[in-house]
Amino acid sequence: MILTVTLNTALDLTYAVPALVPHTVHRVRESVEHPGGKGVNVARVLRALGHDSVMTGFVGGATGAALRERIAALPHRPADAFVEVAGATRRTVAVVDRATGDTTQFNEPGPHIGPGEWAAFLDRYAELLRGADAVALCGSLPPGIHVGAYAELVRLARSAGVPALLDTSGEPLRRGIAARPDLVKPNADELARLTGSREPLRATRDARRRGAHAVVASLGPDGLVAVTPDGTWRAAPPAPVRGNPTGAGDSAVAGLLSGFVERLDWPGRLARATALATATVLAPTAGEFDPAAYGELLPRVTVEQLPSAA
C-alpha cells in the first residue's frame, strides 16, 4: 500500500473559456468539478496504475463532504482515511484559455487547523504508516499548521522504516529536506527558491546536499532531472505538448512511487514519471492522465545519464 498525505485538500473546479481576457465577462463553455489536492491526485493516478493507495489529511465542511462524495464515485477510488475538521475544505479554480492552451489558477488558503485536529491526524498517520510501503507528503500547509510539519512527518516515517517522498515548497520544503526524506520532487521554481540557482542540474545537486537521499526536479515541458545515489539522469518527452499542466507534477510523483515499489531502476522510474506527466497535460481534466497517450509516450521518452559531480 502507498500512503498519500494531503494536509490541504481541495475541491478542484476547471473552467474552459474560448479566450481569457482581463476586465471582461466570460461565458464558461465547459465546467468540471473533481476531488483535488496534490496527494489526492497522486493517489488517483496510483490506483489507475493498479496500486493500492490510501489518502489521509484533512477535510471539512460542505466542500469537504462534496470532495469525499466525488472520491467515492470514482471507478477505481483510493481508500479514504481523512481526518474531519471544523473548517471548510478549500476550492481551487483552473481557467483554461482554449485560444492559447494556457491555464490560470486560483487557490484558496484552506481551513484553520487547531492543535487537537493536528494531534488527531498524527495518531491516524502513525497507524497508517504501519501498513505502508511508501508515503508521499504533498502540497501546501493549511493555516494553523506549523511550518516544520513535513519535517516532523518525514522523521516519523523514517522511524517507522517507511520511505518518504516530499513534494512541497517554500519554508516547509526547506525544513522538510533537512529531515532527510528519501526523495524530494520540486519543480523548477521551487528548486530555484530553495537553492538560489536557476540552472537545473546545479540546483538539483545543491538540493540533494541539503539532506535528501535523492532529488527529482520537474522542468515542465523539458521533462525531469534526477540526482540520486546511483547516478544522475535527464528524462525528456519526445516533444513538448500544449494543454493543462495542472496535476502533471502529481502524476510524476505517482510514477516515481509506483516505480519504486515495483523495484524499477532509476531510468525506468523516470521514463514512467515523464510519460505520465506529459499524458496529464494532454488530458481534458486537471489531475487526470490520458491512458492512451501514456501508453504511446512511454517507449518514446529519452533518459540520458549525465556525468556525476566531481
C-alpha positions in Angstrom: 0.0 0.0 0.0 1.2 3.5 -0.8 0.0 6.3 1.6 -0.5 9.8 0.4 -0.8 12.8 2.7 -2.7 15.9 1.6 -2.9 18.4 4.5 -4.6 20.9 2.3 -7.2 19.0 0.2 -9.3 20.9 -2.3 -12.3 20.6 -4.5 -11.0 21.4 -7.9 -13.0 23.3 -10.5 -11.9 23.6 -14.1 -13.5 26.2 -16.4 -12.8 26.3 -20.1 -13.3 29.6 -21.9 -12.7 30.5 -25.6 -10.2 33.2 -24.6 -9.2 34.6 -21.2 -9.4 38.5 -21.4 -8.9 40.6 -18.3 -11.7 43.1 -17.3 -14.4 41.3 -19.3 -17.3 38.9 -18.7 -16.5 35.2 -19.7 -19.1 32.6 -20.7 -17.8 29.2 -19.5 -18.1 26.6 -22.2 -17.1 23.7 -20.0 -17.1 23.2 -16.2 -15.7 20.2 -14.4 -15.6 19.6 -10.6 -13.5 16.9 -9.1 -11.5 16.0 -5.9 -8.1 17.6 -5.7 -5.0 18.4 -3.7 -1.6 17.1 -4.7 -1.7 13.9 -2.6 -5.3 13.1 -3.8 -4.1 13.4 -7.4 -1.2 11.1 -6.7 -3.4 8.5 -5.1 -5.8 8.6 -8.1 -3.0 8.0 -10.6 -1.6 5.2 -8.4 -5.0 3.5 -8.4 -5.2 3.9 -12.2 -1.8 2.2 -12.4 -3.1 -0.7 -10.3 -1.6 0.1 -6.9 -3.4 0.1 -3.6 -3.4 3.7 -2.3 -4.7 5.3 0.9 -5.3 9.0 1.3 -5.1 10.9 4.5 -5.1 14.6 5.5 -7.9 17.0 6.4 -11.4 17.5 5.1 -14.2 19.7 6.5 -17.4 21.5 5.8 -19.7 21.2 2.8 -16.8 21.4 0.4 -15.1 18.5 2.2 -18.3 16.5 2.1 -18.5 17.1 -1.7 -14.9 16.1 -2.2 -15.5 12.8 -0.4 -18.6 12.1 -2.4 -16.7 12.6 -5.6 -13.9 10.3 -4.4 -16.5 7.6 -3.5 -17.9 7.9 -7.0 -14.5 7.2 -8.8 -14.4 3.9 -10.6 -11.0 3.0 -9.1 -11.1 5.0 -5.9 -8.3 5.2 -3.4 -9.2 4.4 0.2 -10.4 7.4 2.3 -8.6 7.8 5.7 -9.1 11.6 6.0 -9.5 13.4 9.4 -12.6 15.5 9.7 -12.0 19.1 10.9 -14.3 22.0 11.8 -13.2 24.4 9.0 -14.2 24.1 5.3 -12.0 22.4 2.7 -10.8 24.9 0.2 -11.6 25.2 -3.5 -9.3 25.8 -6.4 -10.3 27.2 -9.8 -8.3 26.5 -13.0 -9.4 28.6 -16.0 -8.3 27.1 -19.3 -7.9 29.5 -22.2 -8.8 27.5 -25.3 -7.2 30.0 -27.7 -3.7 29.7 -26.2 -3.9 26.5 -24.2 -2.7 28.4 -21.1 -4.2 27.8 -17.6 -4.7 30.4 -14.9 -5.0 29.0 -11.4 -6.8 30.4 -8.2 -6.1 28.6 -4.9 -8.0 29.3 -1.7 -5.9 29.1 1.6 -7.7 26.2 3.3 -9.3 25.7 6.8 -7.5 26.7 10.0 -6.3 23.5 11.8 -6.4 23.5 15.6 -3.9 21.7 17.9 -6.4 18.9 18.7 -7.0 18.3 15.0 -3.3 18.1 14.3 -2.9 15.6 17.2 -5.7 13.5 15.8 -4.0 13.5 12.4 -0.7 12.4 13.9 -2.4 9.4 15.5 -4.0 8.5 12.2 -0.7 8.9 10.3 1.2 6.7 12.7 -1.5 4.0 12.4 -1.4 4.1 8.6 2.4 4.0 8.4 2.3 0.5 9.9 0.9 -0.9 6.6 2.6 1.4 4.1 5.3 0.5 1.6 6.0 4.2 0.9 4.4 7.6 1.8 4.0 10.8 -0.3 3.8 14.1 1.6 2.3 16.6 -0.8 1.2 20.2 -1.1 0.8 23.3 0.9 0.1 23.6 4.6 -3.3 25.0 5.7 -3.4 27.8 8.2 -2.6 26.7 11.8 -0.1 24.0 10.9 3.5 24.7 12.0 6.0 25.3 9.2 8.0 22.3 10.3 5.1 19.9 9.9 6.6 18.0 6.9 9.9 17.6 8.7 8.0 16.0 11.6 6.2 13.7 9.2 9.4 12.7 7.4 11.0 11.8 10.8 8.0 9.7 11.8 8.2 7.9 8.5 11.9 7.2 8.9 11.3 5.9 12.5 8.7 3.5 11.1 11.0 2.4 8.3 8.8 3.8 5.5 10.4 5.6 2.6 9.1 9.1 2.3 8.7 11.4 -0.8 8.3 15.1 -0.1 6.6 17.4 -2.7 6.0 20.9 -1.2 7.5 24.4 -1.5 9.0 27.3 0.4 9.9 27.1 4.1 8.1 23.7 4.6 10.4 22.3 1.8 13.5 23.9 3.3 12.8 22.4 6.7 11.5 19.1 5.4 14.5 18.4 3.2 16.7 18.8 6.3 14.9 15.8 7.9 16.4 13.6 5.1 13.4 12.3 3.1 14.2 9.5 0.6 13.1 11.6 -2.3 12.2 15.3 -3.0 10.3 16.3 -6.1 10.4 20.1 -6.6 9.5 21.9 -9.8 11.9 24.4 -11.3 10.5 27.5 -9.5 10.5 25.7 -6.1 14.0 24.5 -6.7 15.2 28.0 -7.6 13.7 29.4 -4.4 15.3 26.7 -2.3 18.8 27.0 -3.8 19.0 30.4 -5.4 20.1 28.8 -8.7 18.1 28.7 -12.0 20.5 26.2 -13.6 18.5 22.9 -13.1 21.3 20.4 -12.7 23.3 22.6 -10.3 20.2 23.4 -8.3 19.2 19.8 -8.1 22.6 18.8 -6.8 22.5 21.6 -4.3 19.1 20.4 -3.1 20.4 16.9 -2.5 23.3 18.2 -0.5 20.7 19.8 1.9 19.7 16.4 3.1 17.5 14.4 0.6 18.6 10.9 -0.4 17.6 11.7 -4.0 16.1 14.7 -5.8 14.0 14.6 -9.0 13.1 18.1 -10.4 10.3 18.8 -12.7 11.3 21.0 -15.6 7.9 21.4 -17.2 7.8 20.6 -20.9 11.5 19.7 -20.7 10.9 16.7 -18.5 12.9 15.7 -15.4 16.4 15.8 -14.0 17.4 13.4 -11.2 20.3 13.4 -8.9 20.5 10.1 -6.9 23.0 7.9 -5.1 23.0 5.6 -8.2 23.7 8.3 -10.8 22.4 11.5 -12.5 19.8 11.5 -15.3 17.8 13.7 -17.5 14.5 12.4 -18.9 12.5 14.2 -21.7 9.3 13.5 -23.6 9.6 13.1 -27.4 8.2 16.6 -27.9 6.7 19.4 -25.9 2.9 19.4 -25.7 0.3 22.1 -25.0 -2.6 21.6 -22.6 -3.5 22.0 -18.9 -0.4 21.3 -16.8 -2.4 21.1 -13.5 -1.6 17.8 -11.8 1.3 16.9 -14.1 3.8 17.0 -11.2 1.4 14.8 -9.1 1.4 12.2 -11.9 5.2 12.3 -12.0 5.2 11.6 -8.2 2.9 8.6 -8.8 5.2 7.4 -11.5 8.2 7.7 -9.2 6.5 6.0 -6.3 5.0 3.1 -8.3 8.3 2.5 -9.9 10.0 2.4 -6.5 7.6 -0.2 -5.1 7.9 -2.2 -8.3 11.7 -2.0 -7.9 12.3 -0.4 -11.3 15.7 1.1 -11.9 16.0 4.9 -12.0 15.8 5.2 -15.8 12.6 3.1 -15.7 11.1 5.3 -12.9 12.0 8.5 -14.7 10.6 7.3 -18.0 7.3 6.4 -16.4 7.1 9.7 -14.4 7.8 11.7 -17.6 5.3 9.9 -19.7 2.6 10.2 -17.0 3.2 13.9 -16.5 3.0 14.6 -20.3 -0.1 12.5 -20.6 -1.7 14.6 -17.8 -1.0 17.8 -19.7 -2.9 16.2 -22.6 -5.9 15.2 -20.5 -9.0 17.4 -20.7 -9.5 17.4 -16.9 -7.0 18.6 -14.3 -5.4 15.8 -12.2 -6.1 13.0 -14.6 -3.9 11.4 -17.3 -4.8 10.2 -20.8 -4.1 6.4 -20.7 -3.8 6.1 -24.5 -1.3 9.0 -24.6 0.7 7.5 -21.7 1.0 4.1 -23.5 2.1 5.8 -26.7 4.6 8.1 -24.9 6.3 5.7 -22.5 8.5 3.9 -25.0 9.5 7.2 -26.6 10.7 9.0 -23.5 14.5 9.5 -23.7 16.5 9.0 -20.5 20.1 10.2 -20.7 22.7 9.5 -17.9 24.8 12.6 -17.1 28.2 12.8 -15.6 28.2 12.8 -11.8 29.5 15.8 -9.9 33.2 15.7 -9.1 
